[in-house]
Amino acid sequence: MPGRNNPSPRDPASGRPVMRDVVVRIRRETKREVRLPAKPPLRREFKTPSRRTLYFVAGGVLIFTAALLLLDFFARIRVVVTPRQEFVEVSSALRASASSSRDIALEVISLEDSIELEREVTSVKSVEEKARGQVVIYNAFSSEPQPLVASTRLEAPNGNIYRITSPVTVPGAKTENGKLVPQGIEVAVFADKPGEAYNLSLSDFSIPGFKGTSKFEKFYGRSKTEITGGVSGERKVVSDQDVKALVSEAQENLRARLGERARKDLPAGVFLLEGASELETKVADITPPPNSSAERFKLRLEGTLRVFALKESELSQSLGRSYLALNPGEEVQIANREALGFEIVSKNFDEKTLTLRVKGRAHFVWTFDAEALRQELATASRQSRKEIFQNYPAIERAEIHFQPAWWRIFPDNTKRIKIEITLRAG
């Protein structure tokens, strides 16, 4: 076999290397062993995550959790319910009572108030009125009482004469430290003649009946009030017609005020009937009194309003029993009560009874416990949720709407479950 430095023998004919020798050389070279360096044993190394990585992961978890909580908090369920309904023409006479259980339950509302009005006097008359006032008559004469008869005269410094309205006894003077201390009594007086000339400011008075005696200087009067009201001629006078007109106006205002209070204070599900009320009034004060001369006068009126009220549920159930084939336990409500006509046939506030007639096309709606339905929907599984509505025969159709639409989890809080009632047009 040729050496490593000798060229390979070639074919004399072609000049190419002999194939056998090439193969043999390759095989020999293949058998040469090559020693590779030994590899170290494979070790698995675990690195502790950096703080930045931990913060990033924790932040992501918190954001995801917060997003779920926010979704659950703002998620809403809208349940659109169409209850059973019927439209029926009704015409019935009903009896309501506050005491009888056989009739519709009747509520009696009683309210009290007063009102004060002031108006200009419109009536004009020829007036002759005497001035009036209060005077104190003193006894500085002796310790003995002094009787005075009605119409005893008192004289003012200007010469005007006034008279006391009723008999009085002036008490005797008191003795203090050896001296007489005058004692007096208040009396009502009126002018001897009508007219403005007898109107008098505060003044002293003498008693003409004692003139010429020792009592004249020791018995005297002193004004307690001014003496006023004296007129003569054409004057505006508070007439019965003025009073009657103002009383009528005050009654209407008081009725409206008390009626508004009654409507405002009504509990839910109770309504008032037009015409089912009674107002009792009394005139508490008129200033100045009738037949007095004045430009304006005031009137204060006190009143009590009694009103009958009905429960909507009682009315609906009574008509429902008459016009619908209700099963035991079924309850209905009239959705269009305002559209019905009510006529008061009779009323008796002493016996607390009322008879009325109801006419019109009534829209009856079957009722159900909405709160119980919310509770059941909130705790039910997704598979059993539809079966819940079968327990409510008053419900004809129901649809559940999720908000947002892709969030299909019912909230535990029933306040976030809203039930909407859909009514048909009659």
C-alpha positions as CSV (number, residue, x, y, z in Angstrom):
1,M,0.0,0.0,0.0
2,P,1.5,3.3,-0.9
3,G,2.8,5.5,1.9
4,R,1.3,8.7,3.3
5,N,3.7,10.8,1.1
6,N,3.4,8.8,-2.0
7,P,0.7,9.7,-4.4
8,S,-2.1,7.2,-4.8
9,P,-1.8,4.8,-7.7
10,R,-3.8,5.8,-10.7
11,D,-5.6,3.9,-13.4
12,P,-3.3,3.8,-16.4
13,A,-6.2,4.2,-18.8
14,S,-8.0,7.1,-17.1
15,G,-5.4,8.6,-14.9
16,R,-7.8,8.7,-11.9
17,P,-7.0,7.3,-8.5
18,V,-7.8,3.7,-7.9
19,M,-11.1,3.6,-6.0
20,R,-10.2,0.7,-3.8
21,D,-7.3,2.5,-2.4
22,V,-9.3,5.6,-1.7
23,V,-11.9,3.7,0.2
24,V,-9.4,1.9,2.3
25,R,-7.7,5.2,3.2
26,I,-10.9,6.8,4.2
27,R,-11.9,3.8,6.4
28,R,-8.6,3.9,8.1
29,E,-8.8,7.6,8.8
30,T,-12.2,7.1,10.2
31,K,-11.0,4.7,12.7
32,R,-8.7,7.3,14.2
33,E,-9.9,8.2,17.8
34,V,-10.4,11.8,18.7
35,R,-10.4,12.6,22.4
36,L,-12.7,15.4,23.4
37,P,-12.4,17.3,26.6
38,A,-14.6,16.0,29.4
39,K,-17.9,18.0,30.0
40,P,-18.6,19.1,33.5
41,P,-21.8,17.7,35.1
42,L,-25.1,19.7,34.2
43,R,-26.2,21.9,37.1
44,R,-29.6,23.5,37.4
45,E,-29.3,27.1,38.8
46,F,-32.4,29.0,40.2
47,K,-32.1,32.7,40.5
48,T,-34.2,34.7,43.1
49,P,-36.6,37.1,41.3
50,S,-35.7,40.7,41.6
51,R,-37.8,43.1,43.7
52,R,-38.9,44.9,40.5
53,T,-40.3,41.6,39.2
54,L,-42.1,40.9,42.5
55,Y,-43.6,44.4,42.6
56,F,-44.8,44.0,39.0
57,V,-46.5,40.7,39.7
58,A,-48.1,41.9,42.9
59,G,-49.3,45.1,41.2
60,G,-50.9,43.0,38.4
61,V,-52.7,40.8,41.0
62,L,-53.9,43.9,42.9
63,I,-55.2,45.5,39.7
64,F,-56.9,42.4,38.6
65,T,-58.5,41.9,42.0
66,A,-59.6,45.6,42.1
67,A,-61.1,45.3,38.7
68,L,-63.1,42.3,39.7
69,L,-64.4,44.1,42.8
70,L,-65.3,47.2,40.9
71,L,-67.1,45.1,38.3
72,D,-69.0,43.3,41.1
73,F,-69.8,46.6,42.8
74,F,-71.1,48.5,39.7
75,A,-72.8,45.4,38.2
76,R,-76.5,45.8,37.9
77,I,-79.4,43.4,37.1
78,R,-82.5,44.7,35.5
79,V,-85.5,42.3,35.6
80,V,-88.3,43.5,33.3
81,V,-91.5,41.8,34.5
82,T,-94.8,41.8,32.7
83,P,-97.5,40.9,35.2
84,R,-100.9,39.4,34.4
85,Q,-103.4,42.2,33.4
86,E,-107.0,42.7,32.5
87,F,-109.1,45.6,31.4
88,V,-112.7,45.6,32.7
89,E,-115.6,48.0,32.5
90,V,-116.8,48.5,36.1
91,S,-119.9,50.2,37.6
92,S,-120.4,49.5,41.3
93,A,-121.8,51.0,44.4
94,L,-119.4,50.4,47.3
95,R,-119.7,51.0,51.0
96,A,-116.8,52.0,53.2
97,S,-116.7,52.1,56.9
98,A,-114.1,52.8,59.7
99,S,-115.7,50.2,62.0
100,S,-117.3,47.4,59.9
101,S,-115.0,44.6,58.6
102,R,-117.6,43.8,55.9
103,D,-117.0,47.0,54.1
104,I,-114.0,48.7,52.5
105,A,-111.7,50.1,55.2
106,L,-112.2,53.8,55.6
107,E,-109.7,56.2,57.0
108,V,-110.8,59.4,58.8
109,I,-108.4,62.3,58.9
110,S,-109.0,65.3,61.1
111,L,-106.9,68.6,60.9
112,E,-107.2,71.9,62.8
113,D,-105.9,75.3,61.9
114,S,-106.8,79.0,62.0
115,I,-106.5,81.8,59.5
116,E,-106.5,85.6,59.8
117,L,-107.5,88.0,57.0
118,E,-107.7,91.7,56.7
119,R,-109.8,93.7,54.3
120,E,-110.9,97.2,53.6
121,V,-114.4,98.2,54.8
122,T,-116.8,98.8,51.9
123,S,-120.0,99.8,53.6
124,V,-120.8,103.5,54.2
125,K,-123.4,104.7,56.7
126,S,-124.4,107.8,58.5
127,V,-122.8,107.2,61.9
128,E,-123.4,108.8,65.3
129,E,-121.0,107.2,67.8
130,K,-119.9,108.3,71.2
131,A,-116.2,108.2,72.3
132,R,-115.3,105.6,74.9
133,G,-112.4,104.9,77.3
134,Q,-111.2,103.9,80.8
135,V,-110.9,106.2,83.8
136,V,-109.8,105.6,87.4
137,I,-111.9,107.4,90.0
138,Y,-110.1,108.2,93.3
139,N,-111.4,108.8,96.8
140,A,-109.2,111.2,98.8
141,F,-112.1,112.3,101.1
142,S,-112.4,109.7,103.8
143,S,-111.9,106.0,104.6
144,E,-115.6,105.4,103.9
145,P,-116.5,103.9,100.5
146,Q,-118.5,106.1,98.1
147,P,-121.1,104.5,95.8
148,L,-121.7,106.1,92.4
149,V,-124.8,105.4,90.2
150,A,-124.6,104.5,86.5
151,S,-124.3,107.5,84.2
152,T,-122.6,109.6,86.9
153,R,-121.0,112.5,85.1
154,L,-117.3,113.2,84.8
155,E,-116.2,116.6,83.5
156,A,-113.0,117.2,81.5
157,P,-111.0,120.5,81.7
158,N,-112.5,121.5,78.2
159,G,-116.0,121.1,79.6
160,N,-116.8,117.8,77.8
161,I,-119.0,115.5,79.9
162,Y,-118.5,111.8,80.1
163,R,-120.6,109.2,82.0
164,I,-119.7,105.9,83.7
165,T,-121.4,102.9,82.1
166,S,-122.5,101.0,85.3
167,P,-122.8,101.7,89.1
168,V,-119.5,101.4,91.1
169,T,-118.3,101.9,94.6
170,V,-115.2,103.9,95.1
171,P,-113.1,102.3,97.9
172,G,-112.3,104.4,101.0
173,A,-108.9,106.1,101.4
174,K,-106.2,104.4,103.5
175,T,-104.6,106.0,106.5
176,E,-100.8,105.6,106.4
177,N,-98.6,107.5,109.0
178,G,-101.6,109.6,110.0
179,K,-102.3,110.7,106.4
180,L,-105.0,109.6,104.0
181,V,-103.8,107.8,100.9
182,P,-106.3,108.0,98.0
183,Q,-107.7,104.7,96.7
184,G,-109.4,104.3,93.3
185,I,-111.4,102.0,91.0
186,E,-111.2,101.7,87.2
187,V,-114.5,102.4,85.3
188,A,-115.6,102.4,81.7
189,V,-116.9,105.8,80.5
190,F,-118.6,107.1,77.3
191,A,-119.1,110.6,75.9
192,D,-122.2,112.5,76.7
193,K,-122.7,113.2,73.0
194,P,-121.4,111.7,69.7
195,G,-118.8,113.2,67.5
196,E,-115.0,113.7,67.1
197,A,-115.1,116.6,69.5
198,Y,-115.3,114.2,72.4
199,N,-112.2,112.2,71.5
200,L,-109.8,113.0,74.3
201,S,-106.2,112.3,75.2
202,L,-105.1,111.5,78.8
203,S,-106.7,113.9,81.2
204,D,-108.0,114.6,84.7
205,F,-111.8,114.8,85.6
206,S,-114.0,116.3,88.2
207,I,-117.4,115.1,89.4
208,P,-120.0,117.8,88.8
209,G,-122.5,116.0,91.1
210,F,-120.2,116.9,94.1
211,K,-120.0,120.6,93.2
212,G,-120.8,122.9,96.2
213,T,-119.8,120.2,98.7
214,S,-116.5,119.2,100.5
215,K,-116.3,116.1,98.3
216,F,-115.8,118.1,95.1
217,E,-112.1,118.6,95.6
218,K,-111.5,115.1,97.1
219,F,-113.2,112.9,94.5
220,Y,-111.6,113.1,91.0
221,G,-110.9,111.0,88.0
222,R,-107.7,110.3,86.0
223,S,-107.5,108.8,82.5
224,K,-106.4,105.1,82.2
225,T,-106.6,105.2,78.4
226,E,-107.4,107.8,75.8
227,I,-111.1,108.3,75.0
228,T,-111.6,107.6,71.3
229,G,-114.2,106.5,68.7
230,G,-116.4,109.5,68.6
231,V,-117.7,110.1,65.1
232,S,-120.6,111.9,63.5
233,G,-121.7,111.9,59.8
234,E,-121.0,109.6,56.8
235,R,-118.4,106.9,57.7
236,K,-117.2,103.5,56.6
237,V,-118.7,101.0,59.0
238,V,-117.9,97.3,59.5
239,S,-121.2,95.8,58.3
240,D,-122.6,92.3,58.5
241,Q,-122.2,92.1,54.7
242,D,-118.4,92.8,55.0
243,V,-118.1,90.2,57.8
244,K,-120.0,87.6,55.8
245,A,-117.9,88.1,52.7
246,L,-114.6,87.8,54.6
247,V,-115.8,84.7,56.5
248,S,-116.6,83.0,53.2
249,E,-113.2,83.9,51.8
250,A,-111.5,82.7,55.0
251,Q,-113.4,79.4,54.9
252,E,-112.3,78.7,51.3
253,N,-108.7,79.5,52.1
254,L,-108.7,77.4,55.3
255,R,-110.3,74.4,53.4
256,A,-107.6,74.6,50.7
257,R,-104.8,74.9,53.3
258,L,-106.0,72.0,55.4
259,G,-106.8,69.9,52.3
260,E,-103.2,70.4,51.1
261,R,-101.9,69.4,54.5
262,A,-104.1,66.2,54.4
263,R,-102.8,65.2,50.9
264,K,-99.2,65.9,51.9
265,D,-99.4,63.8,55.1
266,L,-101.1,60.9,53.5
267,P,-99.4,57.5,53.9
268,A,-98.4,55.5,50.8
269,G,-101.3,53.7,49.2
270,V,-104.0,56.0,50.5
271,F,-106.0,58.5,48.5
272,L,-108.6,61.2,49.2
273,L,-112.0,61.4,47.6
274,E,-113.1,64.7,46.1
275,G,-116.2,65.9,48.0
276,A,-115.7,63.5,51.0
277,S,-114.8,66.2,53.5
278,E,-116.5,68.4,56.1
279,L,-115.3,71.8,57.4
280,E,-116.5,73.2,60.7
281,T,-115.5,76.8,61.5
282,K,-116.1,79.6,64.1
283,V,-115.2,83.3,64.1
284,A,-112.7,83.7,66.8
285,D,-112.3,87.5,66.6
286,I,-113.4,90.6,64.5
287,T,-111.4,93.8,65.0
288,P,-113.0,96.3,65.2
289,P,-116.4,94.6,65.9
290,P,-119.3,94.9,63.5
291,N,-121.1,98.3,63.2
292,S,-117.8,100.1,64.2
293,S,-116.5,102.9,62.1
294,A,-113.2,101.8,60.5
295,E,-111.3,101.9,57.2
296,R,-110.1,98.3,57.5
297,F,-111.0,95.3,59.8
298,K,-109.4,91.9,60.7
299,L,-111.1,88.6,61.1
300,R,-109.6,85.4,62.6
301,L,-111.3,82.1,61.7
302,E,-110.7,78.8,63.4
303,G,-111.7,75.5,61.7
304,T,-111.5,71.7,61.8
305,L,-111.5,69.7,58.5
306,R,-112.5,66.1,58.5
307,V,-111.7,64.0,55.4
308,F,-112.5,60.5,54.3
309,A,-109.6,58.5,52.7
310,L,-109.5,55.0,51.1
311,K,-106.8,52.5,50.7
312,E,-106.1,51.7,47.1
313,S,-105.5,48.0,47.9
314,E,-108.9,47.8,49.6
315,L,-110.7,49.4,46.6
316,S,-108.8,47.3,44.1
317,Q,-109.4,44.0,45.9
318,S,-113.1,44.8,46.4
319,L,-113.6,45.5,42.6
320,G,-111.4,42.5,41.7
321,R,-113.5,40.1,43.7
322,S,-116.6,41.4,41.8
323,Y,-115.3,41.4,38.3
324,L,-112.4,38.9,38.2
325,A,-112.1,35.1,38.9
326,L,-109.4,35.5,41.5
327,N,-107.9,32.4,43.0
328,P,-107.3,32.2,46.8
329,G,-104.3,34.3,47.7
330,E,-104.3,36.3,44.5
331,E,-104.1,40.1,44.8
332,V,-104.7,42.8,42.2
333,Q,-104.1,46.5,41.9
334,I,-106.0,49.0,39.8
335,A,-103.2,50.8,37.8
336,N,-105.5,53.7,36.4
337,R,-107.4,54.7,39.5
338,E,-107.2,58.4,38.5
339,A,-109.1,57.6,35.3
340,L,-112.1,56.2,37.1
341,G,-115.1,58.3,38.1
342,F,-116.0,58.5,41.8
343,E,-119.4,59.8,42.9
344,I,-120.2,60.4,46.6
345,V,-123.7,58.9,47.3
346,S,-123.8,59.6,51.0
347,K,-121.4,60.4,53.9
348,N,-121.7,60.4,57.6
349,F,-118.8,61.7,59.7
350,D,-120.5,60.9,63.0
351,E,-121.0,57.2,62.1
352,K,-117.8,57.2,59.9
353,T,-119.5,55.6,56.9
354,L,-119.3,56.4,53.2
355,T,-121.2,55.2,50.1
356,L,-119.8,55.8,46.7
357,R,-120.2,54.8,43.1
358,V,-117.3,53.8,40.9
359,K,-117.4,53.8,37.0
360,G,-115.0,53.4,34.2
361,R,-112.6,51.1,32.5
362,A,-110.4,49.6,35.2
363,H,-106.9,48.3,34.5
364,F,-106.4,45.4,36.8
365,V,-102.8,44.2,37.5
366,W,-101.9,41.1,39.4
367,T,-99.3,41.9,42.2
368,F,-96.4,39.9,43.6
369,D,-93.7,40.2,46.3
370,A,-90.9,42.0,44.5
371,E,-88.5,41.8,47.5
372,A,-89.0,38.1,47.8
373,L,-88.3,37.7,44.1
374,R,-85.1,39.7,44.4
375,Q,-83.9,37.5,47.3
376,E,-84.6,34.3,45.4
377,L,-82.8,35.6,42.2
378,A,-79.7,36.7,44.2
379,T,-79.2,33.3,45.9
380,A,-80.3,31.0,43.0
381,S,-77.9,29.1,40.7
382,R,-77.8,30.0,37.0
383,Q,-79.6,26.7,36.1
384,S,-82.4,27.2,38.6
385,R,-82.9,30.9,38.1
386,K,-85.5,30.5,35.3
387,E,-87.5,28.1,37.4
388,I,-88.0,30.7,40.1
389,F,-90.5,32.6,38.0
390,Q,-92.8,29.6,37.9
391,N,-93.4,30.2,41.6
392,Y,-95.0,33.5,40.8
393,P,-98.3,33.0,39.0
394,A,-98.9,36.8,38.9
395,I,-96.0,37.1,36.4
396,E,-96.8,36.6,32.8
397,R,-93.4,37.3,31.3
398,A,-89.9,38.2,32.6
399,E,-86.6,39.2,31.1
400,I,-83.2,39.5,32.8
401,H,-80.8,42.2,31.6
402,F,-77.2,42.3,32.8
403,Q,-75.2,45.5,33.1
404,P,-72.6,45.3,31.7
405,A,-74.0,42.8,29.3
406,W,-71.0,40.4,29.4
407,W,-70.9,40.2,33.2
408,R,-73.2,37.3,34.0
409,I,-72.8,37.1,37.8
410,F,-75.7,38.1,40.0
411,P,-74.8,40.5,42.8
412,D,-75.3,39.4,46.4
413,N,-76.7,42.8,47.3
414,T,-80.4,42.8,46.3
415,K,-80.4,46.6,46.1
416,R,-78.5,46.2,42.8
417,I,-81.3,44.0,41.4
418,K,-83.9,46.4,39.9
419,I,-87.3,45.1,39.0
420,E,-89.2,47.0,36.4
421,I,-92.9,46.5,35.8
422,T,-94.2,46.7,32.2
423,L,-97.9,47.5,31.8
424,R,-99.9,47.2,28.6
425,A,-101.8,50.0,27.1
426,G,-105.6,49.6,27.3
